[in-house]
Amino acid sequence: MSCSLRPVGRAHRARLEQLTRSTGFADDQLVGYACWGPTPGTAATHDLYWIAVDRERQGAGVGSQLLNEVERRLMADGCRLIVVETSSRADYGPTRGFYETRGYTRTATIPGYYAPGDDLVIYTKELATGDLARAAP
Ligand SMILES: CC(C)(COP(=O)(O)OP(=O)(O)OC[C@H]1O[C@@H](n2cnc3c(N)ncnc32)[C@H](O)[C@@H]1OP(=O)(O)O)[C@@H](O)C(=O)NCCC(=O)NCCS
């Protein structure tokens, strides 16, 4: 599948919520989204807040295209480090695999963060060289 990326606005809110909850595919062309932003107090670190693909379209390459495009834009903007948070729950195993296959390192875990037995798992990816990512600001 080939995708084009466009900004989304207030008018897309219902569809974004639908995708976030991974409900079925509706009738428009929005099949996935990603949102990200700079991490306050850091030197060019960015958080990937959310990435979601319509359940009916998952596994078809949409998420990879979105992530590639996010990374391409962040690199162009001089982003150094990208941070992603997800859950340790078994049903998030495919999501963790998605990040790991795409060069994200499991950097930290906060046990019981979401709920007892449901840890916060933090993935990071250096978009520049390792030296640059570790250099003092
Ligand atoms: C994680 C997600 C964004 C990946 O997007 P996608 O379009 O399904 O992924 P792609 O088709 O580009 O890539 C498929 C890869 O993702 C993995 N994957 C993760 N979740 C998957 C799912 N629900 N269905 C199919 N593949 C999935 C596959 O194992 C595959 O890994 P591989 O390439 O290493 O073999 C998407 O599955 C999704 O929206 N999941 C639910 C919401 C979520 O967990 N978001 C992240 C919150 S931190």
The ligand as an SDF file (V2000), in Angstrom:
LIG
                    3D

 48 50  0  0  0  0  0  0  0  0999 V2000
    2.1810   -1.0190   15.9010 C   0  0  0  0  0  0  0  0  0  0  0  0
    1.5450   -0.5180   14.5960 C   0  0  0  0  0  0  0  0  0  0  0  0
    1.5580    1.0000   14.5390 C   0  0  0  0  0  0  0  0  0  0  0  0
    2.3880   -1.0730   13.4280 C   0  0  0  0  0  0  0  0  0  0  0  0
    1.8160   -0.6480   12.2080 O   0  0  0  0  0  0  0  0  0  0  0  0
    1.5480   -1.7310   11.0560 P   0  0  0  0  0  0  0  0  0  0  0  0
    1.0540   -1.0070    9.8650 O   0  0  0  0  0  0  0  0  0  0  0  0
    0.6960   -2.8110   11.5930 O   0  0  0  0  0  0  0  0  0  0  0  0
    3.0390   -2.2940   10.8390 O   0  0  0  0  0  0  0  0  0  0  0  0
    3.7280   -2.7050    9.4610 P   0  0  0  0  0  0  0  0  0  0  0  0
    2.7550   -3.4430    8.6130 O   0  0  0  0  0  0  0  0  0  0  0  0
    4.4150   -1.5490    8.8490 O   0  0  0  0  0  0  0  0  0  0  0  0
    4.8610   -3.6540    9.9870 O   0  0  0  0  0  0  0  0  0  0  0  0
    4.5320   -4.9370   10.4100 C   0  0  0  0  0  0  0  0  0  0  0  0
    5.3970   -5.2410   11.5820 C   0  0  0  0  0  0  0  0  0  0  0  0
    4.7800   -4.7390   12.7680 O   0  0  0  0  0  0  0  0  0  0  0  0
    4.4740   -5.8210   13.6250 C   0  0  0  0  0  0  0  0  0  0  0  0
    3.1310   -5.5910   14.1480 N   0  0  0  0  0  0  0  0  0  0  0  0
    2.8850   -4.9370   15.2890 C   0  0  0  0  0  0  0  0  0  0  0  0
    1.5670   -4.9150   15.5400 N   0  0  0  0  0  0  0  0  0  0  0  0
    0.9870   -5.5660   14.5000 C   0  0  0  0  0  0  0  0  0  0  0  0
   -0.3610   -5.8760   14.2140 C   0  0  0  0  0  0  0  0  0  0  0  0
   -1.3520   -5.5530   15.0480 N   0  0  0  0  0  0  0  0  0  0  0  0
   -0.6400   -6.5270   13.0710 N   0  0  0  0  0  0  0  0  0  0  0  0
    0.3510   -6.8840   12.2330 C   0  0  0  0  0  0  0  0  0  0  0  0
    1.6660   -6.6200   12.4610 N   0  0  0  0  0  0  0  0  0  0  0  0
    1.9700   -5.9590   13.6070 C   0  0  0  0  0  0  0  0  0  0  0  0
    4.5950   -7.0900   12.8120 C   0  0  0  0  0  0  0  0  0  0  0  0
    5.0310   -8.1290   13.6670 O   0  0  0  0  0  0  0  0  0  0  0  0
    5.6030   -6.7210   11.7730 C   0  0  0  0  0  0  0  0  0  0  0  0
    6.8880   -6.8760   12.3030 O   0  0  0  0  0  0  0  0  0  0  0  0
    8.1340   -7.2850   11.3680 P   0  0  0  0  0  0  0  0  0  0  0  0
    8.1570   -6.3540   10.2100 O   0  0  0  0  0  0  0  0  0  0  0  0
    9.2990   -7.1150   12.2620 O   0  0  0  0  0  0  0  0  0  0  0  0
    7.8680   -8.6790   10.9570 O   0  0  0  0  0  0  0  0  0  0  0  0
    0.0930   -1.0260   14.4100 C   0  0  0  0  0  0  0  0  0  0  0  0
    0.0820   -2.4300   14.3800 O   0  0  0  0  0  0  0  0  0  0  0  0
   -0.8780   -0.5400   15.4640 C   0  0  0  0  0  0  0  0  0  0  0  0
   -1.5420    0.4830   15.2660 O   0  0  0  0  0  0  0  0  0  0  0  0
   -1.0060   -1.2620   16.6030 N   0  0  0  0  0  0  0  0  0  0  0  0
   -1.9430   -0.9090   17.6500 C   0  0  0  0  0  0  0  0  0  0  0  0
   -1.6120    0.4280   18.3040 C   0  0  0  0  0  0  0  0  0  0  0  0
   -0.2240    0.4400   18.9320 C   0  0  0  0  0  0  0  0  0  0  0  0
    0.2050   -0.4970   19.5850 O   0  0  0  0  0  0  0  0  0  0  0  0
    0.4700    1.5900   18.7150 N   0  0  0  0  0  0  0  0  0  0  0  0
    1.7730    1.8350   19.3120 C   0  0  0  0  0  0  0  0  0  0  0  0
    1.5840    2.3900   20.6950 C   0  0  0  0  0  0  0  0  0  0  0  0
    3.1450    2.6010   21.5240 S   0  0  0  0  0  0  0  0  0  0  0  0
  1  2  1  0
  2  3  1  0
  2  4  1  0
  2 36  1  0
  4  5  1  0
  5  6  1  0
  6  7  2  0
  6  8  1  0
  6  9  1  0
  9 10  1  0
 10 11  2  0
 10 12  1  0
 10 13  1  0
 13 14  1  0
 14 15  1  0
 15 16  1  0
 15 30  1  0
 16 17  1  0
 17 18  1  0
 17 28  1  0
 18 19  1  0
 18 27  1  0
 19 20  2  0
 20 21  1  0
 21 22  1  0
 21 27  2  0
 22 23  1  0
 22 24  2  0
 24 25  1  0
 25 26  2  0
 26 27  1  0
 28 29  1  0
 28 30  1  0
 30 31  1  0
 31 32  1  0
 32 33  2  0
 32 34  1  0
 32 35  1  0
 36 37  1  0
 36 38  1  0
 38 39  2  0
 38 40  1  0
 40 41  1  0
 41 42  1  0
 42 43  1  0
 43 44  2  0
 43 45  1  0
 45 46  1  0
 46 47  1  0
 47 48  1  0
M  END
$$$$
